[in-house]
Amino acid sequence: MTTEKQESVYPAEGSREMIDAGVFYGRKKSKTNPKMREFVLSNRGGIEIINLQKTGEHLEKAMGFIKEKVRHGGMPLLVGTSPAADSGIERLAKEFSLPYVMLRWVGGTLTNFKIISRRVEHLRKLRADLASGALEKYTKKERLEMEREVKRLEELMGGLEAMPREPDLLVVVDPNLHITAVREANIRNIPVVAYANVDADPDVIDYLVPGNDKARMSVSWFLGNVEKAIREGIAERATAKAQEVKEEASSKE
């Protein structure tokens, strides 16, 4: 890891954007985790105000980490099941063909990955059999039950079909809501990047970005930065690959 000072890719000049998105809204003081006090600027009307300078600093580190992981072929698993995050998580995942969870975290997704993978494969087979007419030999009632099973599995695991192996990092909105996912990532030594309010436990998060994880505009701001980091990582990977091909071709001349 380099220790040279570099120009910020995600500078503090985005403070106006953060303010407009309501990133600075924390929680009631009684709900604030004492370990998160460093991210609190003040208290207004009983609500903690998040220090946006801290948010900017931590955003830069987190997005830099995501970009580097993606640049080297890393696969993020995106998690966000709250009304503020679910649609944004799904859109972002489909944009880059990434695995995601937007409805409910299935226990064991990471710690029992082989079992989850078999369930995903079962979903694929059931869907293919239904589409090909291979289930016509079953009764109408049995086919109806299978169709219901496909729908149920798609809701639970449809977003995991793009996850052929364990993810290289977990990107989660509101870690308190997804503490099981975070703990499973910790057990599997999978780095966690989280957009978290001041009621979160920073000890279980590798790259924490403090902010309002309950409001759609605020979450959209965070996911917009994640999208930018992923896109830059993919672009840099393509550039590096093109350079390798060029150098290999030159060495053969």
C-alpha positions as CSV (number, residue, x, y, z in Angstrom):
1,M,0.0,0.0,0.0
2,T,1.4,3.4,-1.0
3,T,1.8,6.1,1.6
4,E,2.2,8.9,-0.9
5,K,-0.3,11.7,-0.6
6,Q,-2.6,11.7,-3.7
7,E,-5.2,14.1,-4.9
8,S,-8.6,13.1,-3.7
9,V,-10.8,11.3,-6.2
10,Y,-13.9,12.1,-4.0
11,P,-13.2,15.6,-2.7
12,A,-15.0,17.4,0.1
13,E,-16.4,19.8,-2.5
14,G,-19.4,17.3,-2.6
15,S,-20.6,18.7,0.7
16,R,-23.4,20.7,-0.9
17,E,-24.6,17.5,-2.7
18,M,-24.4,15.7,0.7
19,I,-26.4,18.4,2.4
20,D,-29.1,18.4,-0.4
21,A,-29.4,14.6,0.0
22,G,-29.8,14.8,3.8
23,V,-26.7,12.8,4.4
24,F,-26.0,14.7,7.7
25,Y,-29.1,13.5,9.5
26,G,-28.1,11.1,12.3
27,R,-30.2,9.4,15.0
28,K,-31.4,10.4,18.4
29,K,-28.6,10.8,20.9
30,S,-30.0,7.9,23.0
31,K,-29.5,5.6,19.9
32,T,-26.0,6.7,19.1
33,N,-23.3,4.1,19.5
34,P,-20.6,5.6,21.7
35,K,-18.0,4.2,19.3
36,M,-19.5,6.5,16.6
37,R,-19.1,9.7,18.5
38,E,-16.2,10.8,16.4
39,F,-18.6,11.2,13.4
40,V,-21.0,13.5,15.3
41,L,-20.6,17.2,14.7
42,S,-23.4,18.5,16.9
43,N,-26.9,17.9,18.1
44,R,-30.0,19.8,16.9
45,G,-33.4,19.3,18.3
46,G,-32.4,16.0,19.8
47,I,-31.0,14.6,16.5
48,E,-27.3,14.0,16.0
49,I,-25.7,15.9,13.1
50,I,-23.1,13.9,11.2
51,N,-19.8,15.5,10.4
52,L,-19.8,15.7,6.6
53,Q,-16.0,16.2,6.5
54,K,-15.6,12.8,8.2
55,T,-18.1,11.4,5.7
56,G,-16.1,12.7,2.8
57,E,-12.9,11.4,4.2
58,H,-14.3,7.9,4.8
59,L,-16.1,7.9,1.5
60,E,-12.8,8.5,-0.4
61,K,-11.2,5.5,1.4
62,A,-14.2,3.2,0.9
63,M,-14.7,4.1,-2.8
64,G,-10.9,3.8,-3.4
65,F,-11.1,0.3,-1.9
66,I,-14.0,-0.7,-4.1
67,K,-12.4,0.6,-7.2
68,E,-9.1,-1.3,-6.5
69,K,-11.0,-4.5,-5.8
70,V,-13.0,-4.3,-9.0
71,R,-9.9,-3.2,-11.0
72,H,-8.3,-6.5,-10.0
73,G,-11.4,-8.6,-10.8
74,G,-13.0,-8.5,-7.5
75,M,-16.8,-9.2,-7.2
76,P,-18.9,-7.1,-4.8
77,L,-22.1,-8.5,-3.3
78,L,-24.6,-5.6,-2.8
79,V,-27.0,-5.7,0.1
80,G,-29.9,-3.4,0.9
81,T,-33.4,-4.5,1.8
82,S,-34.9,-1.3,3.2
83,P,-37.4,0.8,1.2
84,A,-34.6,3.4,0.9
85,A,-32.2,1.0,-0.7
86,D,-33.8,-1.9,-2.4
87,S,-34.6,-0.5,-5.8
88,G,-31.2,1.3,-6.0
89,I,-29.4,-1.9,-5.0
90,E,-31.2,-3.9,-7.7
91,R,-30.6,-1.2,-10.4
92,L,-26.9,-1.0,-9.6
93,A,-26.4,-4.8,-9.5
94,K,-28.2,-5.3,-12.8
95,E,-26.1,-2.4,-14.4
96,F,-22.9,-4.4,-13.8
97,S,-24.3,-8.0,-13.6
98,L,-23.4,-8.2,-9.9
99,P,-25.0,-10.4,-7.2
100,Y,-27.4,-8.6,-4.8
101,V,-29.9,-9.0,-2.0
102,M,-32.8,-6.6,-1.9
103,L,-35.6,-8.6,-0.2
104,R,-34.2,-10.7,2.6
105,W,-30.8,-12.1,3.6
106,V,-30.9,-15.8,3.7
107,G,-28.9,-17.1,6.6
108,G,-25.8,-19.0,5.5
109,T,-25.4,-17.1,2.2
110,L,-21.7,-16.7,3.0
111,T,-21.0,-19.2,5.7
112,N,-22.9,-22.1,3.9
113,F,-22.1,-21.0,0.4
114,K,-22.1,-24.5,-1.1
115,I,-25.6,-25.2,0.2
116,I,-26.9,-21.8,-1.1
117,S,-25.2,-22.5,-4.5
118,R,-27.1,-25.8,-4.8
119,R,-30.4,-24.0,-4.1
120,V,-29.6,-21.5,-6.8
121,E,-28.8,-24.3,-9.2
122,H,-32.1,-25.9,-8.2
123,L,-33.8,-22.7,-9.1
124,R,-32.1,-22.6,-12.5
125,K,-33.1,-26.2,-13.2
126,L,-36.7,-25.7,-12.2
127,R,-37.0,-22.6,-14.3
128,A,-35.5,-24.3,-17.3
129,D,-37.7,-27.4,-16.9
130,L,-40.8,-25.2,-16.8
131,A,-39.8,-23.2,-19.8
132,S,-39.0,-26.3,-21.9
133,G,-42.1,-28.2,-21.0
134,A,-40.2,-31.0,-19.2
135,L,-42.7,-30.9,-16.4
136,E,-45.7,-31.7,-18.5
137,K,-45.6,-35.3,-17.1
138,Y,-46.6,-33.9,-13.7
139,T,-50.1,-33.2,-12.7
140,K,-51.5,-29.7,-12.9
141,K,-51.4,-29.4,-9.1
142,E,-47.7,-30.5,-9.0
143,R,-46.8,-28.0,-11.8
144,L,-48.5,-25.2,-9.9
145,E,-46.5,-26.1,-6.7
146,M,-43.3,-26.0,-8.8
147,E,-44.2,-22.7,-10.2
148,R,-44.8,-21.4,-6.7
149,E,-41.4,-22.8,-5.7
150,V,-39.7,-21.0,-8.6
151,K,-41.3,-17.7,-7.6
152,R,-40.3,-18.2,-3.9
153,L,-36.7,-19.1,-4.8
154,E,-36.5,-16.1,-7.2
155,E,-37.6,-13.8,-4.5
156,L,-35.1,-15.2,-2.0
157,M,-32.1,-16.0,-4.3
158,G,-32.7,-14.6,-7.7
159,G,-30.1,-11.9,-7.0
160,L,-27.5,-14.5,-6.1
161,E,-27.5,-16.1,-9.6
162,A,-24.7,-13.8,-10.6
163,M,-22.5,-15.1,-7.7
164,P,-20.6,-18.2,-8.9
165,R,-18.2,-18.0,-6.0
166,E,-17.8,-16.2,-2.7
167,P,-17.8,-12.4,-3.2
168,D,-14.6,-10.4,-2.6
169,L,-16.4,-7.7,-0.7
170,L,-19.7,-6.9,0.8
171,V,-21.3,-3.5,0.1
172,V,-24.2,-2.9,2.5
173,V,-26.6,-0.1,3.3
174,D,-27.7,0.0,6.9
175,P,-25.5,-2.7,8.6
176,N,-27.8,-2.8,11.7
177,L,-30.6,-4.1,9.5
178,H,-28.2,-6.6,7.9
179,I,-26.1,-7.6,10.9
180,T,-26.3,-11.3,10.0
181,A,-24.8,-10.6,6.6
182,V,-22.1,-8.5,8.2
183,R,-21.3,-11.1,10.7
184,E,-21.1,-13.8,8.1
185,A,-18.7,-11.7,6.1
186,N,-16.6,-11.2,9.2
187,I,-16.5,-15.0,9.7
188,R,-15.4,-15.5,6.1
189,N,-12.9,-12.7,6.2
190,I,-14.8,-10.8,3.5
191,P,-14.2,-7.0,3.7
192,V,-17.3,-5.0,4.5
193,V,-18.1,-1.6,3.1
194,A,-21.1,-0.1,4.8
195,Y,-23.2,3.1,4.6
196,A,-24.1,3.5,8.2
197,N,-25.8,5.9,10.6
198,V,-24.4,6.7,14.1
199,D,-26.2,3.8,15.7
200,A,-24.0,1.2,14.0
201,D,-21.1,-0.7,15.4
202,P,-17.9,0.4,13.6
203,D,-16.0,-2.6,14.9
204,V,-17.6,-5.0,12.5
205,I,-17.1,-2.8,9.4
206,D,-13.9,-2.5,7.5
207,Y,-14.8,0.6,5.5
208,L,-17.6,2.7,7.1
209,V,-19.1,5.7,5.4
210,P,-21.2,7.6,8.0
211,G,-24.4,9.0,6.8
212,N,-28.2,8.8,6.8
213,D,-29.0,5.3,5.8
214,K,-32.7,5.6,6.2
215,A,-33.6,8.2,3.5
216,R,-33.8,7.3,-0.2
217,M,-32.0,10.5,-1.4
218,S,-29.2,10.0,1.0
219,V,-28.8,6.3,0.1
220,S,-29.0,7.2,-3.6
221,W,-26.1,9.6,-3.1
222,F,-24.0,6.8,-1.6
223,L,-25.0,4.3,-4.3
224,G,-24.1,6.8,-6.9
225,N,-20.6,7.0,-5.5
226,V,-20.4,3.2,-5.4
227,E,-21.5,3.1,-9.1
228,K,-18.7,5.6,-9.9
229,A,-16.1,3.5,-8.1
230,I,-17.2,0.3,-9.9
231,R,-17.3,2.0,-13.3
232,E,-13.8,3.4,-12.8
233,G,-12.5,0.0,-11.6
234,I,-13.8,-1.7,-14.6
235,A,-12.4,1.0,-16.9
236,E,-8.9,0.7,-15.3
237,R,-9.0,-3.1,-15.6
238,A,-9.8,-2.8,-19.3
239,T,-7.0,-0.3,-19.8
240,A,-4.5,-2.5,-17.9
241,K,-5.6,-5.5,-20.0
242,A,-5.2,-3.6,-23.2
243,Q,-1.8,-2.6,-22.2
244,E,-0.8,-6.2,-21.4
245,V,-2.0,-7.3,-24.8
246,K,-0.1,-4.5,-26.5
247,E,3.1,-5.3,-24.6
248,E,2.8,-9.0,-25.4
249,A,2.3,-8.3,-29.0
250,S,5.4,-6.0,-29.1
251,S,7.5,-8.7,-27.4
252,K,6.7,-11.1,-30.2
253,E,7.8,-8.7,-33.0
